[in-house]
Amino acid sequence: MRRHRGWRTSGAAWVGAAAAAWLVAASCRTMQQPRTIPAGPAPQAAPQAAPEAGAVVVPTPAVRVGILVDVSRVSIGADTGVVVSGVDPGYRAAVSRATFVPASTGMRVLPRFRVQVASLAEQAGAQNVAVRVEETVQIRPTVQWNPQTSTHQVRVGAFVTRDEALRLATRLTRSGLPGAYVVEEGPPPAAGRIRLLETGEELTVATVIPSKPTDLLTADAAPYRGILEVRASEMGGLIVVNVVHTEDYLRGVVPNELSPLAFPAMEALKAQAVAARSYVLHHKGEFAARGYDICATQACQVYRGKSSEHEMTDRAVAQTHGVIATWRGQAINAYYTSTCGGFTEDGENVFDGESIPYLKGVACAPERTAWATLHTTAPPREVGSEPGLGRDLSLLVSLGVLDPALEAPRKLSGIPTDPEIRSWVARLHQALHRRECESTVNGALARRGTFAQYLVGSLCWEERGRRLLAPPDSDYLLEVEDRASLKGEEERLAAAVLIQEGVLSPFADNTLRPGAALTRGEAILLLARAAERAGPPALVAAEFAGMAAGQVTILRGEEPESFALDPAVRLFRSLDGVRAAASELSLAVGDRVNLVVADGRVIFLEAEQSRKGAAADRSSRYYRWEARLTPADLARGLGRYGDVGTVRDIVPRRIGVSGRVVELTVRGSAGEIVLKGLRIRAALGLRENLFVIERETDSRGAVERFVITGKGWGHGVGLCQVGAFGMAQSGSTFEQILQHYYTGIQLATAY
Ligand SMILES: [Zn+2]
């Protein structure tokens, strides 16, 4: 899911203008002999193996994607070899594999960005400033005489990138040393060259195409459509650019931004495709200085080439071929966010910049429909006092092990007969698709110790006891008060195995009571644990993927599976291991569920939920989350924005249309700063700006911990992806989805 990138207001919009056809090696009219001969049986044939120049064409409109940035090495291949050409006069070589490294390895770019804090005529004054700077940022500045300006210049830090230097300058300004700005020292880095290891040739830019136009190139084993270009980065590494048709680029983006497995709704995927297409056209050329149009990470749109393509998202791209969202005839800056929490926010409240008419906060009720609510006609029933017995009974009834008639407290407190126990165990094996072993025990099966031995024998677990449990293990597991009451070695081992497998637990007084009689209820608890231990195929653990038209969709492998929901399904919520029956259950996409399916219908469904919210599961990470931060945690995150001393309080200063905190005041022992938009999330390390703050204080009233409870995930601007899925599920088209989240836009065809 896309997070964000910096705001851009200047219109790099690109609509309809067809780029010139991108002909590979068009400049390579003069063919040069390759310096090495490709691996193969007929070396003399190698030069002729290279195809004619221009044989591989990336159709227009193409996009240049920076797939690998600042890497130290890349290996490019194709099934039948590759052809490397360079702009360096007509260079061309056919090789089985092309490996590039920076030509000037070891020659790292020197840090040349510094922060100038002051420029003073008096040396003493400059020295004073230097002392204050060092106290503030703990970095020793230099004081240099500049004959051109006749001043003593105080400069601090040395950074490879301008951004890092800018952060230090901002920090100084906020700490009461205004006027700090970034300066460059020393000569600019020379344009680097790259070396093709297979030939030893040095090039400035290499273009790599497959020898056979129908082959796909791989970069470090990942396949890419289109062609690849390699050049040196200013950081001393390599930049690998995938030049690819825009529609093929989108096939490698959409599944990473909205998973067709977790969100299998065609209209939502089509809306995502249009948003991603609009986004790339709007941002095209943003990284031109580094030789590409757009990056391949979350900072732009996640692109993983051919390996991430999926049949459903391919269709979503094809069915919206060339369609973009426009405003005043130009492709919009189509921001999208994972889960908005119920209301999206105005763009200018989250990103710096002027108001954008189509990025307005809107209600996102559809998000709730993405959270399916399951109902059952079979309400929860009270069946006994043992915790979890109702759920275990339901599980075993659903599995066909027990008769529903048992669901009566009076029956459950009774002692089961031998034939009853034998029939339960036999049906348990049938339900679990396990072969039952013959189990010979003496005496009544309802004696707890005997039951344990019988169960272990019939589950064929005797061997686990003999071979997987060392004597010290069973001694350790059997440190119960009444271990002497276990009859013989067989019973001892059976009890140890059941404890180890999580089937048997001691009573609260640390006894196993092997000589006591077992009630039906107690037997059910043990059998249910054994069923869980066996797991699939009877009891399916999966991820909830949606609910539509009475069908529950789950994911447990690659492909989603759908089952009808039985009207009398037994519903349970498991909250940190405590299971409670429910008459309705709200599920989010991605929730962990356990279910029993019989004759194609879901008859038992248990959702795993967590009180902790954010920490434990994916659904609440989307929807509700909590962060607990100490003042020290806050000071760490604030570091790059300023220093307020010891953090005393954080107070929302301005609330946006959606309820998001868009300005936040941080008060400390040494002053206060105001954070805006995305910087709030970054400084506090939160998932969203939609939150409330509570405070835990010590006995003197000082804040010990800020308890921040929030909703949503992402920046909250533009199309809400989970909301789009909800809209699609309730029958909206991709046009309606886009028009809901982008105010006043029109759809148009860009090419
Ligand atoms: Zn939403």
Boltz pocket constraint, residues with backbone or C-beta under 6 A from the ligand:
constraints:
  - pocket:
      binder: B
      contacts: [[A, 338], [A, 339], [A, 340], [A, 341], [A, 342], [A, 343], [A, 364], [A, 367], [A, 720], [A, 721], [A, 722], [A, 723]]
      max_distance: 6.0
